[in-house]
Amino acid sequence: MTHDEQVRLMTDKIAKFVEHTAKVLPDDVRAKIDELQAAEKKPLACAIYQTMQKNQDLARELWRPSCQDTGVLQYWVKCGTAFPLIGDLEALLKEATVQATFAAPLRHNSVQTFDEVNTRKNVGKGTPTVFWDIVPGWDGCEVYTYMAGGGCSLPGRAMVLMPGAGYEGVTKFVLDQMTSYGINACPPLLVGVGVATSVETAALLSKKALMRPIGSHNENERAAKMERLLEEGINSIGLGPQGMGGCASVMGVNIENTARHPSTIGVAVNVGCWSHRRGHVVFDADLNATVTTHSGVEL
């Protein structure tokens, strides 16, 4: 296979996967919605969950996007330096986005700032966003695809706390956001929290946290305990599905963290809506693709 043929093959596989994630939720998200629906007692909340399920069934049956806001495409790329197409990935992902836009179809969500012109293909200056992690010597490549919607993960919040605020300050910040921004983000939510040293590092981690599977926990036992406590605290607010009241507010809380400067605690919150359209695919050096988030997908 020539280099150009390899590029075309991977582009087609990514485009097909993006289209699939627009129409079918990840296995863990569907399972969590089922779990929350089974535990719900309030009649209105139960009816909303039933509507959510019907929406997903019809999206699959009619093969249409499950939400009209198909978001801004964002890609988290973990790529080995020995992967054969590492130098082509940025251009390849843009082309895959264009292909998926017309094949799905996806709503046109890339507007050139200041010019206020919609490119009509979900590609513009800096979009789609590509976040990179480079692994020396590895010949594989992992790609997380994510549709960041205008009401959920795009309006995230971040700030820097003084050290005296402590982790109680982190908790207060998160809960404050959930009682305002969280109501409008189509609950039940997957909440990503970043704790780091500045607004930009915390914000990046809070978005990265949304890529983790529902039910996973931070490897630090104290951070994992905080995930559980925040989940309990946000659920006690009782946002319920679509913010109309109910037993659960969230599908889970994921915290990602780094070390920090002694004088600052950076904290950020991003949320994924109930229609959490993220996907994960792993490529080997021969471009064989393994999908981990959606069962029964062949690329």
BELKABEL-V602827 format. One record per helix or strand of 2 or more residues. SS is the DSSP state (h for helix, s for strand). FROM is the first residue (numbers start at 1). LEN is the number of residues. Records with the same first field share a line. If there is no record, write none. Layout:
# BELKABEL-V602827
SS = FROM-LEN, FROM-LEN
This chain:
# BELKABEL-V602827
h = 3-21, 27-13, 43-20, 86-19, 163-16, 181-4, 199-11, 221-17, 241-3
s = 72-9, 111-2, 117-2, 129-7, 141-8, 157-6, 189-8, 250-8, 264-9, 278-6, 289-3
